[in-house]
């Protein structure tokens, strides 16, 4: 018997920016202030149904219920790490599953959100690409991940203080929903997350790097680079064949010149593949003169892949070479290692078990 899939016929209320809600309220002949009330219920009071919006007239609540849906996230599983990291596997209305991670730092709580069901970029060291791309998420399905995380933190009077768009998927291949998600997150009447506390990560979708540079935001940009040259990057990241290394670097120079903002280069260290001293020297030469820093990521072992972890001493040597060449470099602190918190690992296990 096949899976029973619930068709989504109504748009999600979380898909809408405040300006779009204002336009809808006006079209429906309601007083303008209703839009602000609705936005407040969604993002400040964080209710889970229109029925709970008690200062809205019953007829208006009914109209909302008729025309919009709340995003259906069902918690398939939740793991909590010894370090406080919480990883959710959520079910969507169409039986797909996505992952969201809440990370607790001494400077606040960060949430890592997913923008697509699966991923087609095809990085060879990543579990997210196993099974390919199923579909894009709507803006509201990305928003719902943050709202759910904030509801979790409400219990202890904490808040989401930063967002990283580094979960499953390529946000710049789901560009407009991702941008609408960002507009909703930063709105002062909503969750009011500071722009400089949000980072969007791309594998190098060149046209949308230019587009993002022209958006005139203070949101941080990170680029998954993972190699210092075209040939090696194409082996590790098939997307590099669509958007070659030099084109990516040119678009990033445009971004820096346009925005004056520093770029983060994410570099996953894979034992014996891209982690040798000569790779560090070559990377340093490529990045000379750029306003940037490098975030070194010791690769997680993914059972479906045959890559091994770079030895600890080699990680520090790679960092030393970059810094000797005046390239600022940090080593990502691992969180949630005991709960398979790397992108795609939990979903891959879930897909395997449901297939069985």
NUZA-878284 format. One record per residue: chain; x, y, z of N, C-alpha, C, CB in turn. Coordinates in steps of 0.2 Angstrom, whole numbers. Glycine has a CB too. Example, Ala and Ser with C-alpha at 12.3 -4.5 7.8 and 13.67 -1.06 7.14 Angstrom:
<recs>
> A  66  -28  39  62  -22  39  66  -16  39  57  -22  45
> A  64  -11  35  68  -5  36  64  0  39  70  -3  29
</recs>
This chain:
<recs>
> A  4  -6  0  0  0  0  4  6  0  -5  0  6
> A  3  11  -4  7  17  -5  6  22  1  6  21  -11
> A  10  27  1  10  32  6  4  36  5  16  36  7
> A  0  38  10  -5  43  10  -3  50  10  -11  41  15
> A  -3  54  5  -1  60  4  -6  66  5  4  62  -2
> A  -6  70  9  -11  75  10  -9  81  6  -11  78  18
> A  -13  83  1  -12  88  -4  -13  95  0  -17  88  -10
> A  -8  100  -1  -9  106  2  -12  111  -3  -2  109  4
> A  -19  113  -1  -23  117  -6  -23  124  -4  -30  114  -6
> A  -21  126  3  -21  133  5  -14  135  6  -25  134  11
> A  -13  142  5  -6  144  6  -5  144  14  -5  151  3
> A  1  144  16  3  145  23  3  152  25  10  141  25
> A  0  153  31  0  160  33  7  163  35  -4  161  40
> A  12  158  37  19  160  38  22  162  31  22  154  41
> A  19  160  25  23  162  19  23  170  18  19  159  13
> A  18  173  22  17  180  20  21  185  24  10  182  21
> A  24  190  21  27  195  25  22  200  28  32  199  20
> A  24  204  32  19  209  35  16  213  29  22  214  40
> A  20  215  25  17  219  19  12  216  15  23  222  14
> A  13  209  14  9  205  10  2  204  14  12  198  8
> A  3  203  21  -3  202  25  -7  209  25  -1  201  32
> A  -4  215  25  -7  221  25  -11  222  18  -2  227  25
> A  -8  220  13  -12  220  7  -18  215  7  -7  218  1
> A  -17  209  9  -23  205  10  -28  208  14  -20  198  12
> A  -27  210  20  -31  213  24  -35  219  21  -28  216  31
> A  -32  223  17  -35  229  13  -40  226  8  -29  233  10
> A  -37  221  4  -41  218  -1  -48  215  2  -38  213  -5
> A  -48  213  8  -53  210  11  -58  214  15  -51  204  15
> A  -56  221  14  -60  226  18  -60  226  25  -67  225  16
> A  -55  224  28  -54  224  35  -50  230  37  -50  218  38
> A  -50  233  43  -46  239  45  -39  237  45  -48  241  52
> A  -35  242  43  -28  241  42  -24  238  48  -24  247  40
> A  -27  240  54  -23  238  61  -24  230  62  -26  241  67
> A  -28  227  58  -29  219  59  -22  216  57  -35  217  55
> A  -19  219  52  -13  215  50  -8  215  55  -10  219  44
> A  -7  221  59  -2  221  64  -4  216  70  -2  228  67
> A  -11  216  71  -13  211  76  -11  204  75  -21  212  78
> A  -13  202  68  -12  195  66  -4  194  66  -14  195  58
> A  0  198  64  7  197  64  10  196  71  11  203  61
> A  7  200  76  9  199  83  7  192  86  5  205  87
> A  1  190  84  -1  183  86  3  178  83  -9  182  84
> A  6  179  77  10  174  74  17  173  77  10  175  67
> A  20  179  78  27  180  80  29  182  87  30  184  75
> A  24  185  90  26  188  97  22  183  102  23  195  98
> A  16  182  101  12  177  105  13  170  103  5  179  105
> A  15  169  97  16  162  94  11  157  95  23  160  97
> A  5  159  93  -1  154  94  0  149  88  -8  157  94
> A  -4  143  89  -4  138  84  -10  137  80  -2  131  87
> A  -15  142  81  -21  141  77  -24  148  77  -26  136  80
> A  -28  149  72  -32  156  71  -37  157  77  -36  156  65
> A  -40  151  79  -45  151  85  -42  155  91  -47  144  86
> A  -35  154  92  -32  157  98  -31  164  98  -26  153  100
> A  -33  167  92  -32  175  91  -38  178  94  -30  176  84
> A  -38  179  100  -45  181  103  -47  188  103  -44  179  111
> A  -42  192  101  -44  199  100  -46  201  93  -39  204  102
> A  -46  196  88  -49  196  82  -56  194  81  -44  192  77
> A  -60  198  78  -67  196  77  -68  188  74  -71  200  73
> A  -73  185  77  -74  178  75  -75  177  67  -80  175  78
> A  -78  182  64  -79  181  57  -72  182  53  -84  187  54
> A  -68  186  56  -61  187  53  -57  181  54  -58  194  56
> A  -58  178  60  -54  172  61  -56  166  57  -55  170  69
> A  -63  166  55  -65  161  51  -63  162  44  -73  161  51
> A  -63  168  42  -60  170  35  -53  168  34  -61  178  34
> A  -49  169  40  -42  167  40  -41  159  39  -38  169  46
> A  -45  156  43  -45  149  43  -47  146  36  -50  146  49
> A  -52  149  33  -54  147  26  -49  148  21  -61  151  24
> A  -45  153  22  -40  155  16  -33  153  17  -41  162  15
> A  -31  151  24  -24  150  25  -24  144  30  -21  156  29
> A  -18  141  29  -16  135  34  -10  137  38  -15  128  30
> A  -10  134  44  -3  134  48  1  129  45  -5  133  55
> A  7  129  45  12  124  43  11  118  47  19  127  42
> A  10  112  44  10  106  48  17  103  49  5  101  45
> A  20  104  55  26  101  56  24  96  62  32  106  59
> A  26  90  60  25  85  66  32  82  68  20  79  63
> A  33  82  74  39  80  77  40  72  76  40  82  84
> A  44  70  71  45  63  71  49  60  76  48  61  64
> A  55  64  77  59  62  83  63  68  85  64  57  81
> A  66  68  91  70  74  94  75  71  98  65  79  98
> A  81  73  97  87  71  100  90  77  104  92  67  96
> A  92  76  110  96  81  114  103  78  115  92  83  120
> A  108  82  114  115  81  115  117  82  122  119  84  110
> A  122  79  124  125  81  131  127  89  131  131  77  132
> A  129  92  125  131  99  125  125  103  124  135  100  119
> A  118  101  125  112  105  124  110  106  117  114  112  127
> A  113  103  112  111  104  105  104  100  105  116  102  100
> A  99  102  101  93  98  100  92  98  93  87  102  104
> A  91  92  91  90  90  84  83  87  83  95  86  81
> A  79  91  78  72  88  77  72  85  70  67  94  77
> A  69  80  69  67  78  62  59  79  62  68  70  61
> A  57  83  57  50  85  57  47  82  50  49  93  56
> A  41  79  51  37  77  45  33  83  43  32  71  47
> A  32  83  36  29  88  32  22  85  30  32  91  26
> A  17  90  28  11  88  26  11  82  20  7  93  23
> A  16  82  16  16  77  11  21  71  12  19  80  4
> A  22  70  19  26  64  21  33  64  20  23  58  18
> A  36  70  17  43  71  17  45  73  24  45  77  12
> A  52  73  25  55  74  32  60  79  31  57  68  36
> A  61  84  36  67  89  36  70  89  43  64  96  34
> A  76  92  43  79  92  50  80  99  52  86  89  49
> A  80  101  58  81  107  61  85  106  67  75  111  62
> A  90  111  68  95  110  74  95  116  78  102  108  72
> A  94  116  85  95  121  89  101  120  93  89  122  94
> A  106  125  93  112  125  96  113  130  101  118  126  91
> A  115  128  107  116  132  113  123  134  114  113  129  120
> A  124  141  113  131  143  114  131  148  120  133  148  108
> A  137  150  123  137  154  128  135  161  127  145  154  131
> A  135  163  120  133  169  118  125  169  116  137  172  112
> A  122  164  116  115  164  114  113  157  110  113  170  110
> A  107  157  108  104  151  105  104  152  97  97  149  108
> A  107  147  94  107  148  86  103  142  84  114  147  84
> A  99  144  78  95  138  75  98  137  68  88  140  75
> A  99  131  66  101  130  59  95  127  55  106  124  59
> A  93  130  50  86  129  46  88  126  39  82  135  45
> A  83  122  37  83  118  31  79  122  26  81  111  32
> A  81  122  19  77  126  14  74  122  9  82  131  11
> A  77  115  8  74  111  3  73  104  6  79  111  -3
> A  69  100  3  69  93  5  74  89  1  61  90  4
> A  79  87  4  85  84  0  89  90  -3  82  80  -5
> A  93  88  -8  98  93  -11  100  90  -17  104  95  -6
> A  101  94  -22  104  92  -29  111  94  -30  99  94  -34
> A  114  97  -25  121  100  -27  126  95  -27  123  105  -21
> A  125  89  -23  129  83  -24  136  83  -21  130  82  -31
> A  137  87  -16  144  87  -12  145  80  -10  144  92  -6
> A  151  77  -12  152  70  -11  153  68  -4  158  68  -15
> A  154  73  1  155  71  8  149  73  12  161  75  10
> A  143  74  9  138  76  13  132  71  13  135  83  10
> A  129  70  18  123  66  19  117  69  16  122  63  26
> A  116  75  15  110  79  13  108  77  6  111  86  14
> A  113  75  2  112  74  -5  110  67  -7  118  76  -9
> A  110  63  -2  108  56  -3  101  56  -5  110  51  3
> A  99  53  -10  92  53  -12  90  59  -17  88  53  -6
> A  95  64  -18  93  70  -22  88  75  -19  91  67  -29
> A  86  79  -23  81  84  -21  74  82  -23  83  91  -25
> A  70  83  -17  63  81  -18  59  87  -20  60  78  -11
> A  60  92  -16  56  98  -18  59  104  -13  48  98  -16
> A  57  110  -16  59  116  -12  54  117  -6  58  123  -16
> A  56  120  0  51  122  5  48  129  3  55  122  12
> A  42  130  6  40  137  5  43  141  11  32  137  6
> A  42  148  10  45  152  15  42  150  22  43  160  13
> A  35  149  22  32  147  28  35  141  31  25  146  27
> A  37  136  27  40  130  30  46  131  33  40  124  25
> A  50  136  31  56  138  34  55  142  40  61  142  29
> A  50  147  40  48  151  46  46  146  51  43  156  44
> A  42  141  50  39  137  55  45  133  59  35  131  52
> A  50  132  56  56  129  60  58  133  65  62  127  55
> A  59  140  64  61  145  69  56  146  74  63  151  65
> A  50  146  72  44  147  77  44  141  82  37  148  73
> A  45  135  79  45  129  83  50  129  88  45  122  79
> A  56  131  86  62  132  90  61  137  96  68  133  86
> A  58  142  94  57  148  99  52  145  104  54  154  95
> A  47  142  102  42  139  106  45  134  111  36  135  103
> A  50  130  109  54  126  113  58  130  119  59  122  109
> A  61  136  116  65  140  121  60  144  125  69  145  117
> A  54  145  123  49  149  128  49  146  134  42  150  124
> A  49  140  135  48  136  141  53  138  146  48  129  140
> A  59  141  144  64  143  149  66  150  148  71  138  148
> A  61  154  145  62  161  144  68  163  140  62  165  151
> A  70  159  135  76  160  131  73  162  124  81  154  130
> A  78  165  120  75  166  113  80  164  108  74  174  113
> A  78  163  102  82  162  96  86  169  95  78  160  90
> A  93  168  96  97  175  95  100  175  88  102  175  100
> A  101  169  85  104  169  78  102  163  74  112  169  79
> A  102  164  67  100  159  63  105  158  58  93  162  59
> A  106  152  56  111  150  51  107  146  46  117  146  53
> A  107  148  39  104  144  34  109  139  31  101  149  29
> A  110  134  35  115  129  33  113  122  34  121  130  38
> A  106  121  34  103  114  35  103  111  28  96  115  38
> A  99  106  27  99  103  20  96  108  15  94  97  21
> A  99  107  9  97  111  3  102  117  2  90  113  4
> A  101  119  -4  104  125  -7  100  131  -7  107  124  -14
> A  100  136  -2  95  141  -2  95  146  -8  97  146  4
> A  101  146  -11  101  150  -17  98  147  -23  108  153  -19
> A  96  141  -23  92  137  -28  84  138  -26  94  130  -29
> A  83  140  -20  76  142  -18  76  149  -16  74  137  -12
> A  78  153  -20  80  160  -18  74  164  -15  83  164  -24
> A  68  165  -19  63  170  -17  60  167  -10  58  170  -22
> A  58  161  -9  56  159  -3  61  160  3  54  151  -3
> A  67  159  1  72  160  6  73  168  8  79  158  4
> A  72  172  3  72  179  5  66  182  8  73  183  -2
> A  60  179  7  54  180  10  55  178  18  48  177  7
> A  58  172  19  59  170  25  63  175  29  63  163  25
> A  68  177  26  73  182  29  69  188  31  79  184  25
> A  65  191  26  61  197  28  57  196  34  57  199  21
> A  54  190  34  49  189  40  53  189  47  45  183  39
> A  59  186  46  63  185  52  66  191  55  69  180  51
> A  68  196  51  71  202  53  66  208  55  76  205  48
> A  60  206  53  55  212  54  54  214  62  48  210  52
> A  54  220  63  54  222  70  48  221  74  56  230  71
> A  42  220  70  36  218  73  35  210  74  30  221  70
> A  40  206  72  40  199  72  45  196  77  41  196  65
> A  49  192  75  54  189  79  60  194  80  56  182  76
> A  60  198  75  65  204  76  72  201  77  63  208  82
> A  75  196  73  82  194  73  86  199  70  82  187  70
> A  91  201  73  96  206  70  99  203  64  101  208  75
> A  99  207  58  102  205  52  109  202  52  102  211  47
> A  113  205  57  120  203  57  121  196  61  124  208  61
> A  115  194  64  115  188  67  112  182  63  110  188  74
> A  111  183  57  109  178  52  114  177  47  102  181  48
> A  116  171  45  120  169  40  117  164  35  127  166  43
> A  118  166  29  115  162  23  121  159  20  111  165  18
> A  121  152  19  127  148  16  125  146  9  129  143  21
> A  129  147  4  128  144  -3  134  140  -5  127  150  -7
> A  133  135  -10  138  132  -13  141  135  -19  135  125  -15
> A  138  141  -20  141  145  -26  136  146  -32  147  142  -28
> A  130  147  -31  125  148  -36  126  156  -39  118  147  -34
> A  131  156  -44  134  163  -45  128  168  -47  138  162  -52
> A  123  167  -51  119  173  -52  115  175  -46  113  170  -57
> A  114  171  -41  110  173  -35  115  176  -30  107  168  -32
> A  122  175  -31  127  179  -27  126  186  -29  134  176  -27
> A  126  187  -35  126  194  -38  119  197  -35  126  194  -45
> A  114  193  -36  107  196  -34  107  198  -26  102  191  -36
> A  110  193  -22  110  194  -15  114  200  -13  113  188  -12
> A  120  201  -17  124  207  -16  120  214  -17  130  207  -20
> A  115  213  -21  111  219  -23  105  220  -19  109  219  -30
> A  104  216  -14  98  216  -10  99  221  -4  97  209  -6
> A  105  223  -3  106  229  2  104  227  9  103  235  0
> A  106  221  11  105  219  18  112  218  22  102  212  18
> A  111  217  28  117  216  33  118  209  35  116  221  39
> A  114  205  31  114  198  32  121  195  30  108  194  29
> A  124  190  34  130  187  32  130  182  27  134  184  38
> A  135  182  23  136  177  17  142  172  19  137  180  10
> A  140  166  18  145  161  19  145  157  12  144  156  25
> A  151  154  10  152  150  4  155  144  6  156  154  -1
> A  152  138  4  155  132  4  160  131  -1  150  126  4
> A  167  131  0  172  131  -5  175  125  -5  177  137  -3
> A  178  122  0  180  115  1  186  113  -3  175  111  0
> A  189  117  -7  195  116  -12  198  122  -14  193  111  -18
> A  204  122  -15  208  129  -17  208  129  -25  214  129  -14
> A  205  125  -29  206  125  -36  200  122  -40  213  122  -39
> A  199  123  -46  194  121  -50  193  113  -50  194  124  -57
> A  199  110  -52  199  103  -53  197  99  -47  206  100  -55
> A  200  101  -41  198  97  -35  191  99  -33  203  99  -29
> A  189  105  -34  182  107  -31  177  103  -36  181  114  -32
> A  178  102  -42  173  99  -46  173  91  -44  176  99  -54
> A  178  88  -42  178  81  -39  173  81  -33  185  79  -38
> A  174  86  -29  171  86  -22  163  89  -23  174  90  -17
> A  163  94  -27  156  97  -28  154  98  -35  157  104  -25
> A  150  93  -37  148  93  -44  145  100  -47  143  88  -46
> A  142  104  -42  140  111  -44  145  115  -47  137  114  -37
> A  151  114  -45  157  118  -48  157  117  -56  163  115  -45
> A  154  112  -58  154  111  -66  149  116  -69  153  104  -68
> A  144  117  -65  139  123  -68  142  130  -66  132  122  -64
> A  145  131  -61  147  137  -59  155  137  -57  143  140  -53
> A  159  137  -62  166  136  -60  169  140  -55  170  136  -67
> A  175  138  -52  178  141  -46  180  148  -48  185  137  -45
> A  182  150  -53  184  157  -55  178  161  -55  188  157  -61
> A  173  159  -58  166  163  -58  164  164  -51  161  159  -63
> A  164  159  -47  162  160  -40  166  165  -36  162  153  -36
> A  173  165  -37  177  169  -34  176  177  -36  184  168  -35
> A  174  177  -43  173  184  -46  166  187  -43  172  183  -53
> A  161  182  -42  155  185  -39  156  187  -32  150  179  -40
> A  160  183  -28  161  185  -21  165  192  -21  165  179  -18
> A  170  193  -25  173  199  -25  168  205  -26  179  200  -30
> A  164  204  -31  158  209  -32  154  210  -26  153  206  -38
> A  152  204  -22  149  205  -16  152  209  -11  147  198  -13
> A  159  208  -10  163  212  -5  163  219  -7  170  209  -5
> A  164  220  -13  165  227  -16  158  231  -15  167  228  -23
> A  152  227  -16  146  230  -16  144  232  -9  141  226  -19
> A  145  227  -4  142  227  2  147  230  8  139  221  4
> A  154  229  6  159  230  12  159  225  17  158  237  14
> A  155  219  16  155  214  21  159  209  20  147  212  22
> A  162  206  26  166  200  26  163  194  24  170  199  33
> A  166  190  20  163  183  18  167  178  22  165  182  10
> A  163  173  24  165  167  27  166  161  22  161  164  33
> A  172  158  22  173  153  17  173  146  22  180  153  14
> A  168  142  20  168  136  24  172  130  20  160  133  25
> A  176  127  24  181  122  21  181  116  25  188  125  20
> A  177  111  22  177  104  25  184  100  24  171  100  23
> A  187  99  29  193  95  29  192  88  28  198  97  35
> A  195  85  23  194  77  22  200  74  21  189  76  15
> A  201  69  26  208  66  26  211  64  20  207  60  31
> A  217  66  18  221  64  12  218  67  6  221  57  12
> A  212  71  6  209  73  0  211  81  -2  202  72  0
> A  209  85  3  210  92  2  213  95  8  203  95  1
> A  216  91  13  219  94  19  226  94  20  216  90  25
> A  230  94  14  237  94  14  240  101  15  240  90  8
> A  246  102  17  249  108  18  249  112  11  256  108  20
> A  250  108  5  250  112  -1  243  115  -3  252  107  -7
> A  238  111  0  231  114  -1  230  120  3  226  109  1
> A  233  120  9  232  127  13  236  132  10  235  125  20
> A  242  131  7  246  136  4  242  139  -2  253  133  2
> A  239  134  -6  236  137  -12  229  141  -11  234  130  -17
> A  226  138  -5  220  142  -3  222  149  -1  216  138  2
> A  227  150  3  229  156  5  231  161  0  236  155  10
> A  234  158  -6  236  162  -12  229  165  -15  240  159  -17
> A  224  160  -16  218  162  -19  214  168  -15  213  156  -20
> A  215  167  -8  211  172  -4  215  179  -2  209  169  2
> A  221  179  -5  225  185  -3  221  191  -5  231  185  -7
> A  221  196  0  218  203  -2  210  203  -1  219  205  -8
> A  207  197  0  199  197  1  197  198  8  196  190  -2
> A  192  202  9  189  203  16  185  196  18  184  209  16
> A  189  192  21  186  185  22  189  182  29  187  181  16
> A  186  177  31  189  172  35  187  165  33  187  174  43
> A  191  160  35  190  153  34  188  149  40  196  150  31
> A  182  146  39  180  141  44  181  134  43  172  143  46
> A  186  131  46  188  124  45  184  119  48  196  123  47
> A  181  115  44  176  110  47  179  103  46  169  111  43
> A  181  100  52  183  93  52  177  89  49  186  90  58
> A  177  85  44  172  82  41  169  76  45  173  79  34
> A  162  76  46  159  70  49  160  64  45  152  72  51
> A  161  59  48  161  52  45  153  51  43  164  46  49
> A  152  50  36  145  48  34  146  41  32  143  53  28
> A  142  36  35  143  29  33  143  28  26  138  25  37
> A  138  32  22  137  30  15  143  33  11  131  34  13
> A  148  37  14  153  39  10  160  36  13  154  47  10
> A  165  36  9  171  33  12  177  38  14  174  28  6
> A  175  44  15  180  49  18  181  48  25  177  56  16
> A  188  49  27  190  49  34  191  56  36  196  44  34
> A  192  56  43  193  62  46  200  64  46  190  62  53
> A  201  71  45  208  73  46  211  73  53  208  81  43
> A  217  70  54  220  70  60  220  77  64  227  67  60
> A  219  77  70  219  83  74  225  88  73  219  82  81
> A  231  85  73  237  89  71  237  92  65  244  85  72
> A  235  88  60  234  91  53  229  97  52  232  85  48
> A  224  96  56  219  102  56  222  108  59  213  100  61
> A  226  108  64  229  114  67  235  116  62  232  112  74
> A  238  112  59  244  114  54  240  118  48  247  108  51
> A  235  115  46  231  119  40  229  126  42  225  115  38
> A  227  126  48  225  133  51  231  137  52  222  132  58
> A  237  135  54  243  138  55  246  141  48  249  134  58
> A  245  137  43  248  139  37  244  145  34  247  133  32
> A  237  145  35  233  150  33  234  157  37  225  149  34
> A  235  156  43  236  162  47  243  165  46  235  160  55
> A  248  161  44  255  163  43  254  167  36  260  157  42
> A  250  166  32  249  169  26  243  175  27  246  165  20
> A  242  177  33  238  182  35  230  181  33  240  189  32
> A  228  175  33  221  173  32  218  171  38  220  167  26
> A  213  175  41  210  173  47  207  166  47  205  178  50
> A  208  162  51  205  155  51  203  152  58  210  150  47
> A  197  149  58  195  146  64  193  139  63  189  150  67
> A  193  135  68  191  128  67  184  128  71  196  123  71
> A  179  125  67  172  125  69  172  120  75  167  122  64
> A  169  123  81  167  119  87  162  114  85  166  123  93
> A  163  108  87  158  103  85  153  103  90  161  96  84
> A  146  102  88  141  102  92  136  96  90  137  108  93
> A  133  92  95  128  87  93  132  81  90  123  90  89
> A  138  80  91  142  74  88  138  68  90  149  74  90
> A  136  67  96  133  61  99  126  60  96  133  61  106
> A  123  65  92  116  64  90  115  64  83  111  69  94
> A  121  63  79  121  64  72  118  70  69  116  58  69
> A  121  76  72  118  82  70  121  85  64  120  87  76
> A  125  82  60  127  84  54  121  84  49  133  80  51
> A  121  88  44  115  89  40  114  82  36  117  94  34
> A  108  80  36  106  75  32  106  68  35  109  75  26
> A  110  67  41  111  61  44  105  58  47  116  61  49
> A  101  62  50  95  59  53  90  57  48  92  64  58
> A  89  62  43  84  61  38  86  55  34  84  67  33
> A  93  54  32  95  48  29  93  41  32  103  48  28
> A  94  41  39  92  35  43  84  34  43  94  36  50
> A  81  40  43  73  39  43  71  37  36  70  46  44
> A  74  39  30  72  37  24  74  29  23  76  41  18
> A  79  27  26  81  20  26  76  16  29  88  19  28
> A  74  18  35  70  14  39  63  14  36  69  17  46
> A  60  19  33  54  19  30  54  15  24  51  27  29
> A  59  15  20  60  11  14  59  4  16  66  12  11
> A  62  2  22  62  -5  24  55  -7  26  67  -6  30
</recs>
